[in-house]
Amino acid sequence: MTDAAGLRFTDPIIVEETPVLIDRRSLGQHLPWIVFAGLATVASVAWYVMAAHGASRLPGGSSPPGFTFGVIGGLIMLFEFFLWPRKKLRVVRIGRAQTWMRAHIWMGLLTVPLIVLHSGFRLGESLSSVLMILFIIVILSGLWGLAFQQFVPKRMLNEIPGETIYSQIDRAISLLRSEAEQIVVATCGDRKDPITSIAAVPSEYPAPSSETHMTIGRIREVGSTQGMVLTTLSSTGPVPGSERIAEIYDETIKAYLKLGRAGESRLRSATRSAAIFQDLRTRVSPPAHQAVDMLEDLCSQRRQFDRQRKLHRWLHGWLLIHLPLSVALIVLMLVHVVVTLKYW
């Protein structure tokens, strides 16, 4: 597709929706795990009630049901912990990742009634108390992470059509800065070279005939779908009446593309940015508007990269609590097993 200014657009790249962990479409896959965890909970509670009936005190970890629940709960915790090395060690890939994640969610929740019944609804001695507190924090942090997994990927899909691989954001920002520089040079000439500078090109002189092309990524909407498109800019030399573009670029745009949210630029705000670029269009000649549009898109992509970083921290930050405490929980659980068997 070609617009009136001579820009040619490719078909939009449609970004596939990132699946959340639990929704109506995936509920059928979760259902077997939900049923199993529910039935196991009901059976465990029934056994515990039967054992507690007529007893002088609630059964604890040394009772037949309490001991059984403790062993099963501990084995499930070890299974839960193995999800981490499975992700990190590519040679250990048993089963599908989604199956492991579903098992991780519902088997992890199953440990809650098992461990509570194992404890006999008591914190116990110091080691048992620390274990129970760690267990509660690990479960709550896991639920917190699950909640974020439910809505953050959808927000990223809807709010960040220019999303890229997280580890490549710095490289993508470098490319934005390079593309912006190329656009300004192609439109205004090389500000460091008085021969090619726009100030040295009288408006009545024809533009040079040598043609250059640049392909720049831009954000476009097709109906309700947003995505990246490739825009080809044809440049035949400096555009008369475009001097203000170079000034704004040197004063504002260049620093913003480098620093993003870390700077104090007004371009951090989408509303202020739109006003700045609209004012810039009124100050340059119409043939230079395509360059203004492309620079505005690059600034929009820079804002999206900052937004992606923020949402990524929300999406994965809970692991800074969940994972270390899970390791501590496993270690203390093994110590608890050794101490319990030693003094049984």
C-alpha positions, 0 to 999 in steps of 0.5 A: 500500500502506498500513501499520498506522500510516497510511503509504501507500507507492508501488510501489518504484522499481526501479533498473536495473543499471549495465552494466560494461564487460566481462562475459558479456553484453557479451563478444560485442560485445568479441569482434571487437575482441579478435580484431582486436587478437590477430591484429594482434599475432600478425602484428606479432610474426611480421614482427618475428621475420622481420626480426630473423632473421639480423640482428646486432641487434634491429630498432629504430624505423628498420627497416621493421617498427619504423617501421611499428609506430611510425606505427601505434602513434602514430595509435592513440594519437591516436585514443585521445586523441580519446575525451576531446574526444568526451565533452566536446564534445557537438557531436562525437558520431560513433558510439556511446559504447560502441563508442568505449569498446570500441575505446579498450580494445582498440586501446589494448592493441594499442599495447603490442606495437606500441610495444615492437617499435618500440623494439626492446626498448630505452629509447633516448635521453632523450626516447625513455626519457621517452616509454616511461615515460609510455606504461607509466604511461598504460597501467597507469593505464588498466588500473587504471581499467578494473578499477574500472569492472568492480566499482565500479558494481555495488557502488554498485548493491548498496550504495547503493539511494538513489544520486542524480546525483553533482552533485546530492548537495549539493542532495539533502542539503539536501532531507534536512535540510528533510524531517527538520525538517518531520517533527520539527515535524509530530510534536513541534510547533514548538520555537520556538513555545510555543503549538504546542510539544508541551509545550503540548499536554496528552495528554488533549486531542484533536489538531487536526483540520486534516490535513497531508501530507508525502511523504518518500523511503524505502529499501525492499526487494522480494525481492532488489531495493532501491530508493527509495519515496515515503512519505506522512506524515499529520500531525494535530498534535503527538503526545503523548509525542514530546518525546525525538524533538525532543531527539535531533534537536537533539542528534545528527540535525540535525548529522549530516544536515548534516556526514555523515562530516565530523562525529564523530556516532555515526550514521555507523555503521549499527550504532550508528545502529540502536541509537540509533533503537531506543532512541528508539522505547522512549522515545516513544509508539507513535504517534510511531514512524512519525516515528522510522522516517522520521528513521532512513531519512533518516540512512541516505540521508545515509550512502549519499550519503557512500558514493556520494561515496567510491566516485565518487572511486574510480571517477574518481580514476584520471583525475587521473593518466591524462588529464594524462599522456596529454596529455603523452604526445601532446605528447612523441610529436609532438616525438619525430616531429619530432626523428626526421624531422629527424635521420633 
